[in-house]
Amino acid sequence: MSADLFSLKGKTILLTGGAGLYGRGLAAMLAQTGANLILAARDVGKLQIVADEEQAKGHRVTAESLDQGDEASVLALAERVHARFGALDGLVNNAVLRPMKGANGAAEQFAESMRVNATGVMLMHRHFGQKMAGAGRGSIVNIGSIQGMIGPSYELYTGTNMGDMPPDYFFHKGGMENLTRFYAALYGPKNVRVNNLAPGGFFNHQPEPFLQRYCDHTMLGRMADDTDLGGAVIFLLSDASRYITGVNLPVDGGYTAK
Ligand SMILES: NC(=O)c1ccc[n+]([C@@H]2O[C@H](COP(=O)([O-])OP(=O)(O)OC[C@H]3O[C@@H](n4cnc5c(N)ncnc54)[C@H](O)[C@@H]3O)[C@@H](O)[C@H]2O)c1
């Protein structure tokens, strides 16, 4: 066996939310593999900038519009993608909406979050996963969070103005981890694998007291950068992981192991 096991060359991969903090780095790393990469999010203008930058490097990247909170939009994207490329080889559910700002955020914001981050994620598995199952192959990688595995660490935020943590995020990221097992079981017999990654915090110039405490809590002594998640995503999309399904893999510098 060779390094070809890890190859995504020529495979059609859809990445949601390809312009955000983690998403931009994932777009760059997936584009570099030689995959046919489709980026999809609500703000297609921002995605088009990413697609243009990647195309200028000779990569195959296109931008598509998607509102994951609207089933008609998910279906329309599925129709466009399937008509042009057939069943996806890989789907990376990375998009997230963060409408709720703290423990006492409005119930309507919680509901809005569920529409995109719970119902919408389920619909992505349904409308793209069924087609993959019909083709008898594929890999879905969900981008969860360590905040789907553990409760809030309030002590990290003392003395900062970083705001309060919202309950919706802990609810849907925890749900994503077990939704992964549901679809891994459903699609497994059709040779479609479904796995969850739980990234740790992304370095974004957070205030010093938080940074120090957070980094001390990891085993590697630092927050994540825009190249830390891509390797695990490429591995789970590729044939190198062909007997791995239904897992949750923390990519957190050891944060949740401590
Ligand atoms: N940033 C972190 O520290 C961190 C830590 C752990 C996990 N994560 C996870 O990583 C993933 C990416 O996070 P990020 O911080 O890069 O996010 P971000 O907020 O920077 O980007 C989110 C992306 O999702 C898209 N999006 C939002 N609502 C949408 C909708 N209704 N339909 C389609 N697209 C929509 C946005 O356009 C944007 O491109 C998320 O799943 C997040 O939960 C992030």
The ligand as a Gaussian input file, in Angstrom:
#p B3LYP/6-31G(d) Opt

LIG

0 1
 N      -13.594000      28.560000      16.107000
 C      -13.348000      27.670000      17.044000
 O      -12.580000      27.901000      18.000000
 C      -13.973000      26.297000      16.954000
 C      -13.660000      25.363000      17.943000
 C      -14.204000      24.080000      17.862000
 C      -15.041000      23.766000      16.808000
 N      -15.346000      24.692000      15.857000
 C      -16.241000      24.284000      14.774000
 O      -15.583000      24.467000      13.536000
 C      -16.543000      24.780000      12.531000
 C      -16.144000      26.085000      11.865000
 O      -16.142000      27.074000      12.891000
 P      -15.589000      28.544000      12.648000
 O      -15.227000      29.101000      13.964000
 O      -14.592000      28.490000      11.543000
 O      -16.930000      29.244000      12.173000
 P      -17.173000      30.656000      11.489000
 O      -18.269000      31.313000      12.269000
 O      -15.875000      31.387000      11.287000
 O      -17.723000      30.228000      10.062000
 C      -18.959000      29.594000       9.963000
 C      -19.331000      29.405000       8.518000
 O      -20.645000      28.838000       8.475000
 C      -21.405000      29.524000       7.499000
 N      -22.846000      29.513000       7.832000
 C      -23.446000      30.082000       8.905000
 N      -24.791000      29.894000       8.814000
 C      -25.019000      29.200000       7.678000
 C      -26.190000      28.713000       7.041000
 N      -27.414000      28.929000       7.540000
 N      -26.050000      28.030000       5.878000
 C      -24.831000      27.811000       5.342000
 N      -23.685000      28.259000       5.887000
 C      -23.778000      28.951000       7.048000
 C      -20.855000      30.943000       7.500000
 O      -21.146000      31.573000       6.250000
 C      -19.359000      30.692000       7.708000
 O      -18.714000      30.455000       6.463000
 C      -17.893000      24.885000      13.230000
 O      -18.616000      23.700000      13.054000
 C      -17.508000      25.110000      14.677000
 O      -18.498000      24.655000      15.558000
 C      -14.835000      25.952000      15.910000

